[in-house]
Amino acid sequence: MAFPTVEELTALITPLAASHHLDVEGIRVTKAGPKSTVAIKLDSDSRPDLDLLELVSQETGELFDAAEARGELNFGAGYLLEVSTPGVDTPLTEPRHWRRNRGRLVAVGESDPKRIARIGALNGEETAVVLVERDKKKLTVSVMELANSPRAVVEIEFAKPAQDELDLTGLTFDEAVDEHNH
């Protein structure tokens, strides 16, 4: 039996993650004999802390051991399990990624320079997001359809964001759109 695939591991881990109100954001398997690694990225709207990640890591290890004992999985010479949250360089590909990063700066698109905007509210259907952009002193509010979204990643900020930008990202989707139209 071969080392488990990402699909097999995802099917096994997803119910466990869901029991802790976590989403599986990615699984990477690196096969290297006794140095094989299974890296799992988990996240939630409330950002999991280290204690929760440690608990889920323990439970995942037990789940894998039990599946191996039943002959359902074979990790061969063994593996190293890494459980963490996605890094800031992880592209925003799902509506929940945009929701969880509300208020943060995002670089949108492949062009140079990239479009830099602050993430506002999602609409009720989570199909569009408000983006707040600054041009010197002027703030503009626009709406981007997520279905048409180019590559987007969170920008690391070292300074405290401007309060007027945060105020706009704090508005509901409809309030921000109304603000934009006046």
CORGIZI-V601243 format. One record per residue. N is the residue number from 1. RES is the residue in one small letter. PSI is psi in radians with two decimals (NA if undefined). OMEGA is omega in whole degrees, -180 to 180 (NA if undefined). D_CENTER is the distance of its C-alpha to the mean C-alpha in Angstrom with 1 decimal. Layout:
# CORGIZI-V601243
n=N res=RES psi=PSI omega=OMEGA d_center=D_CENTER
n=N res=RES psi=PSI omega=OMEGA d_center=D_CENTER
This chain:
# CORGIZI-V601243
n=1 res=m psi=2.31 omega=-178 d_center=32.1
n=2 res=a psi=2.84 omega=174 d_center=29.4
n=3 res=f psi=2.45 omega=-175 d_center=26.3
n=4 res=p psi=2.55 omega=178 d_center=23.7
n=5 res=t psi=2.89 omega=176 d_center=21.5
n=6 res=v psi=-0.69 omega=180 d_center=17.7
n=7 res=e psi=-0.77 omega=179 d_center=18.6
n=8 res=e psi=-0.76 omega=-180 d_center=21.0
n=9 res=l psi=-0.69 omega=179 d_center=18.6
n=10 res=t psi=-0.79 omega=180 d_center=15.8
n=11 res=a psi=-0.63 omega=-179 d_center=18.7
n=12 res=l psi=-0.71 omega=-173 d_center=19.8
n=13 res=i psi=-0.58 omega=-173 d_center=16.7
n=14 res=t psi=-0.83 omega=179 d_center=15.1
n=15 res=p psi=-0.66 omega=178 d_center=18.0
n=16 res=l psi=-0.82 omega=179 d_center=17.9
n=17 res=a psi=-0.78 omega=-179 d_center=14.2
n=18 res=a psi=-0.58 omega=180 d_center=15.0
n=19 res=s psi=-0.34 omega=177 d_center=18.1
n=20 res=h psi=0.24 omega=-179 d_center=16.1
n=21 res=h psi=0.68 omega=180 d_center=13.9
n=22 res=l psi=2.62 omega=174 d_center=10.8
n=23 res=d psi=2.45 omega=173 d_center=8.7
n=24 res=v psi=1.95 omega=-177 d_center=9.0
n=25 res=e psi=-0.16 omega=177 d_center=6.1
n=26 res=g psi=2.61 omega=175 d_center=9.0
n=27 res=i psi=2.28 omega=177 d_center=12.5
n=28 res=r psi=2.26 omega=178 d_center=14.8
n=29 res=v psi=2.16 omega=176 d_center=18.5
n=30 res=t psi=1.94 omega=-177 d_center=21.0
n=31 res=k psi=2.12 omega=179 d_center=24.5
n=32 res=a psi=1.00 omega=179 d_center=27.2
n=33 res=g psi=-2.22 omega=-178 d_center=29.7
n=34 res=p psi=-0.18 omega=179 d_center=29.7
n=35 res=k psi=0.37 omega=178 d_center=26.9
n=36 res=s psi=2.57 omega=-179 d_center=24.4
n=37 res=t psi=2.41 omega=170 d_center=20.8
n=38 res=v psi=1.91 omega=-179 d_center=18.2
n=39 res=a psi=2.14 omega=-176 d_center=14.8
n=40 res=i psi=2.25 omega=177 d_center=12.2
n=41 res=k psi=2.15 omega=-179 d_center=8.5
n=42 res=l psi=2.59 omega=177 d_center=8.0
n=43 res=d psi=2.90 omega=176 d_center=6.3
n=44 res=s psi=2.97 omega=179 d_center=8.2
n=45 res=d psi=-0.47 omega=-178 d_center=9.5
n=46 res=s psi=0.25 omega=178 d_center=11.8
n=47 res=r psi=1.81 omega=-179 d_center=9.9
n=48 res=p psi=2.44 omega=178 d_center=11.7
n=49 res=d psi=3.07 omega=-177 d_center=14.7
n=50 res=l psi=-0.62 omega=179 d_center=16.5
n=51 res=d psi=-0.76 omega=180 d_center=19.0
n=52 res=l psi=-0.74 omega=179 d_center=16.7
n=53 res=l psi=-0.67 omega=178 d_center=15.0
n=54 res=e psi=-0.78 omega=179 d_center=18.7
n=55 res=l psi=-0.84 omega=-179 d_center=19.8
n=56 res=v psi=-0.62 omega=177 d_center=17.3
n=57 res=s psi=-0.79 omega=178 d_center=18.2
n=58 res=q psi=-0.84 omega=-178 d_center=21.9
n=59 res=e psi=-0.62 omega=178 d_center=21.6
n=60 res=t psi=-0.76 omega=177 d_center=19.8
n=61 res=g psi=-0.75 omega=178 d_center=22.6
n=62 res=e psi=-0.70 omega=179 d_center=25.2
n=63 res=l psi=-0.80 omega=179 d_center=23.8
n=64 res=f psi=-0.77 omega=-179 d_center=24.0
n=65 res=d psi=-0.75 omega=-180 d_center=27.5
n=66 res=a psi=-0.72 omega=180 d_center=28.7
n=67 res=a psi=-0.64 omega=178 d_center=27.6
n=68 res=e psi=-0.71 omega=179 d_center=29.3
n=69 res=a psi=-0.59 omega=178 d_center=32.4
n=70 res=r psi=-0.11 omega=-180 d_center=32.6
n=71 res=g psi=0.22 omega=-179 d_center=32.5
n=72 res=e psi=-0.49 omega=179 d_center=29.4
n=73 res=l psi=2.71 omega=176 d_center=27.5
n=74 res=n psi=1.92 omega=179 d_center=28.9
n=75 res=f psi=0.18 omega=176 d_center=27.2
n=76 res=g psi=-2.18 omega=-176 d_center=30.5
n=77 res=a psi=0.02 omega=-180 d_center=31.3
n=78 res=g psi=-3.12 omega=-175 d_center=28.2
n=79 res=y psi=2.81 omega=172 d_center=24.7
n=80 res=l psi=2.25 omega=179 d_center=22.6
n=81 res=l psi=2.19 omega=176 d_center=19.6
n=82 res=e psi=2.14 omega=177 d_center=16.6
n=83 res=v psi=2.15 omega=-178 d_center=13.9
n=84 res=s psi=-3.11 omega=175 d_center=11.3
n=85 res=t psi=2.81 omega=178 d_center=7.8
n=86 res=p psi=2.54 omega=177 d_center=5.7
n=87 res=g psi=2.96 omega=-179 d_center=8.0
n=88 res=v psi=-0.30 omega=180 d_center=8.4
n=89 res=d psi=0.06 omega=179 d_center=9.7
n=90 res=t psi=2.16 omega=-179 d_center=6.7
n=91 res=p psi=2.56 omega=176 d_center=7.6
n=92 res=l psi=1.87 omega=-175 d_center=6.4
n=93 res=t psi=-0.25 omega=-178 d_center=7.9
n=94 res=e psi=2.67 omega=177 d_center=7.7
n=95 res=p psi=-0.66 omega=-179 d_center=9.4
n=96 res=r psi=-0.53 omega=179 d_center=7.2
n=97 res=h psi=-0.72 omega=179 d_center=4.6
n=98 res=w psi=-0.76 omega=-179 d_center=8.2
n=99 res=r psi=-0.75 omega=-176 d_center=9.5
n=100 res=r psi=-0.31 omega=-178 d_center=7.5
n=101 res=n psi=0.30 omega=179 d_center=8.5
n=102 res=r psi=2.36 omega=-180 d_center=11.9
n=103 res=g psi=-0.22 omega=-179 d_center=14.7
n=104 res=r psi=2.76 omega=175 d_center=13.1
n=105 res=l psi=2.54 omega=179 d_center=14.5
n=106 res=v psi=2.48 omega=173 d_center=13.0
n=107 res=a psi=2.11 omega=-175 d_center=14.9
n=108 res=v psi=2.28 omega=174 d_center=15.5
n=109 res=g psi=2.95 omega=-179 d_center=17.5
n=110 res=e psi=-0.21 omega=-174 d_center=19.3
n=111 res=s psi=2.88 omega=177 d_center=22.5
n=112 res=d psi=2.00 omega=7 d_center=23.9
n=113 res=p psi=2.63 omega=177 d_center=23.7
n=114 res=k psi=2.76 omega=174 d_center=20.3
n=115 res=r psi=2.15 omega=179 d_center=19.9
n=116 res=i psi=2.17 omega=-178 d_center=18.6
n=117 res=a psi=2.85 omega=176 d_center=17.7
n=118 res=r psi=2.38 omega=-175 d_center=16.4
n=119 res=i psi=2.20 omega=176 d_center=14.0
n=120 res=g psi=-2.67 omega=-175 d_center=16.1
n=121 res=a psi=2.68 omega=169 d_center=16.2
n=122 res=l psi=2.70 omega=173 d_center=15.3
n=123 res=n psi=2.98 omega=-176 d_center=18.4
n=124 res=g psi=-0.59 omega=-179 d_center=19.4
n=125 res=e psi=-0.09 omega=-176 d_center=18.6
n=126 res=e psi=0.74 omega=177 d_center=15.1
n=127 res=t psi=-0.22 omega=-179 d_center=16.5
n=128 res=a psi=2.67 omega=-179 d_center=16.9
n=129 res=v psi=2.56 omega=174 d_center=15.6
n=130 res=v psi=2.34 omega=174 d_center=18.0
n=131 res=l psi=2.33 omega=179 d_center=18.0
n=132 res=v psi=2.15 omega=-179 d_center=20.4
n=133 res=e psi=2.59 omega=-180 d_center=22.1
n=134 res=r psi=2.30 omega=171 d_center=24.9
n=135 res=d psi=1.70 omega=-172 d_center=28.0
n=136 res=k psi=-1.96 omega=-179 d_center=30.2
n=137 res=k psi=-0.23 omega=-174 d_center=31.0
n=138 res=k psi=2.30 omega=175 d_center=30.0
n=139 res=l psi=2.40 omega=174 d_center=26.8
n=140 res=t psi=2.55 omega=179 d_center=25.9
n=141 res=v psi=2.26 omega=176 d_center=23.6
n=142 res=s psi=2.92 omega=179 d_center=22.5
n=143 res=v psi=2.27 omega=178 d_center=20.6
n=144 res=m psi=2.22 omega=175 d_center=18.4
n=145 res=e psi=2.22 omega=-178 d_center=18.2
n=146 res=l psi=-0.52 omega=179 d_center=14.7
n=147 res=a psi=-0.51 omega=-179 d_center=16.8
n=148 res=n psi=0.14 omega=-173 d_center=18.3
n=149 res=s psi=2.16 omega=171 d_center=15.3
n=150 res=p psi=-3.13 omega=178 d_center=15.9
n=151 res=r psi=2.37 omega=180 d_center=13.4
n=152 res=a psi=2.34 omega=176 d_center=11.5
n=153 res=v psi=2.60 omega=180 d_center=10.0
n=154 res=v psi=2.42 omega=176 d_center=10.1
n=155 res=e psi=2.38 omega=177 d_center=13.7
n=156 res=i psi=2.26 omega=180 d_center=14.9
n=157 res=e psi=2.42 omega=177 d_center=17.7
n=158 res=f psi=-0.38 omega=179 d_center=20.6
n=159 res=a psi=2.73 omega=177 d_center=22.6
n=160 res=k psi=2.31 omega=180 d_center=22.3
n=161 res=p psi=2.63 omega=178 d_center=21.2
n=162 res=a psi=2.41 omega=-176 d_center=24.2
n=163 res=q psi=-0.65 omega=-179 d_center=25.0
n=164 res=d psi=-0.57 omega=176 d_center=25.9
n=165 res=e psi=-0.78 omega=180 d_center=22.4
n=166 res=l psi=-0.65 omega=178 d_center=20.8
n=167 res=d psi=-0.76 omega=-180 d_center=23.5
n=168 res=l psi=-0.65 omega=180 d_center=22.5
n=169 res=t psi=-0.33 omega=179 d_center=18.8
n=170 res=g psi=-0.24 omega=179 d_center=20.0
n=171 res=l psi=2.71 omega=173 d_center=22.1
n=172 res=t psi=2.91 omega=179 d_center=21.3
n=173 res=f psi=-0.87 omega=-177 d_center=20.7
n=174 res=d psi=-0.69 omega=178 d_center=24.5
n=175 res=e psi=-0.73 omega=-179 d_center=25.7
n=176 res=a psi=-0.71 omega=179 d_center=23.8
n=177 res=v psi=-0.73 omega=177 d_center=25.3
n=178 res=d psi=-0.75 omega=179 d_center=28.7
n=179 res=e psi=-0.73 omega=-178 d_center=28.5
n=180 res=h psi=-0.61 omega=-176 d_center=27.8
n=181 res=n psi=0.01 omega=180 d_center=30.8
n=182 res=h psi=NA omega=NA d_center=33.3
